[in-house]
Amino acid sequence: MVNLHISAVNAMIFTLACLVAYVVYRRTKNPSVLPGRLSGDVGAALTAAATVLLMLAFLFGVGDGSPASAGEEPLPPSTASPSPHGN
């Protein structure tokens, strides 16, 4: 079994998106429906959550949680060798 590390930034963005979805769902209740029934707009809530999630992910540049490499692998040194035909 592999432990999956979720970075704090990714977890906070996901939590904020869930909170936005909850607020949108609660604010879009239809007062004409019976008081005991769930009547929020699920589509609007999921759209708002996805929008918040994507915008914050682009803003903070989140990744998969793996450590960023210091740089690309160095290229081997380019050397010039004489051509075999003597040109």
Residue pairs with C-beta under 8 A, 6 or more apart in sequence:
4 65
5 65
6 65
7 62
7 65
9 60
9 62
10 62
10 65
13 53
13 56
13 57
13 60
13 62
14 53
16 52
16 56
17 49
17 50
17 52
17 53
17 56
18 49
20 48
20 49
20 52
21 45
21 46
21 48
21 49
22 45
24 40
24 41
24 44
24 45
24 48
24 49
25 40
25 41
25 42
25 44
25 45
26 40
27 40
28 40
28 41
28 44
28 45
29 39
29 40
30 39
33 39
56 62
